[in-house]
Amino acid sequence: MHTDTTASAPKIIDRAGYQVELDALRIREKAHTREGDAIAAARRRLPMVEVDAAVELIGPNGPVTLLETFEGRRQLIAYFQMWHTGRPAAEQCEGCTFFNGQVRELSYLHARDVTYATFCQGPYEESVRYRDFMGWDVPWYSAEESLGVLMAGRGPFMLACYLRQGERVFETYWTTGRGVEVMDQTYGLLDRTVYGRQEPWEDSPAGRPRITDAYARTNGRPTAQWSRLEAGHSDDLAGGR
């Protein structure tokens, strides 16, 4: 918790003046929303490319096909989580932990006939212990042996959307980098605050707080791990489940 009161803050004005400036900003916000709607409409009109529906992944009961990961639904959203094989939990990707860990309530996706799953880039038994340590309950598969087909040289992490038509599977969209920010609500909420994300690249007035730790990492670990350790969860990725 930070209690520093010396950081710069906005000027103080009366409510009427404040509302005038907020109303001006709201015009830009609404334009941004409408442009986002237009981009989403263009995204829905993209062509698609067929992917081998029989490509193999590893799940809790052994090998499964890409088609089976749809769980019978029409669409699939898959996040390709980076993995550092043989490395401890503290050295796993803080970015993937940050983004993938915020996709939790899946019922709304299911209601639209969409399955969400993690396609981890590492081996199943080791990586699923990380999922369990973090307390995530999203479907988890190892795509390690099929990355050449599924990621096709893209990445290093990736969010991809698929459509099932009978026994055939098609990729309809993919993104990486800041494109995966759609998975999290943390940045969207921070962007509404006076100090923002507090990251060095942001355009903020002089004197505003800036983070000093690495991205999404605190005291040498992905930030979200600390609460799991404090709750007594084991981060041993080498032991049995």
Beta strands, then each sheet from edge to edge (+ up, - down):
strand 1: 49-51
strand 2: 56-59
strand 3: 62-65
strand 4: 75-80
strand 5: 114-120
strand 6: 140-142
strand 7: 158-165
strand 8: 168-175
strand 9: 217-218
strand 10: 221-222
sheet 1: 1+ 8- 7+ 4- 5- 6-
sheet 2: 2+ 3-
sheet 3: 9+ 10-
end
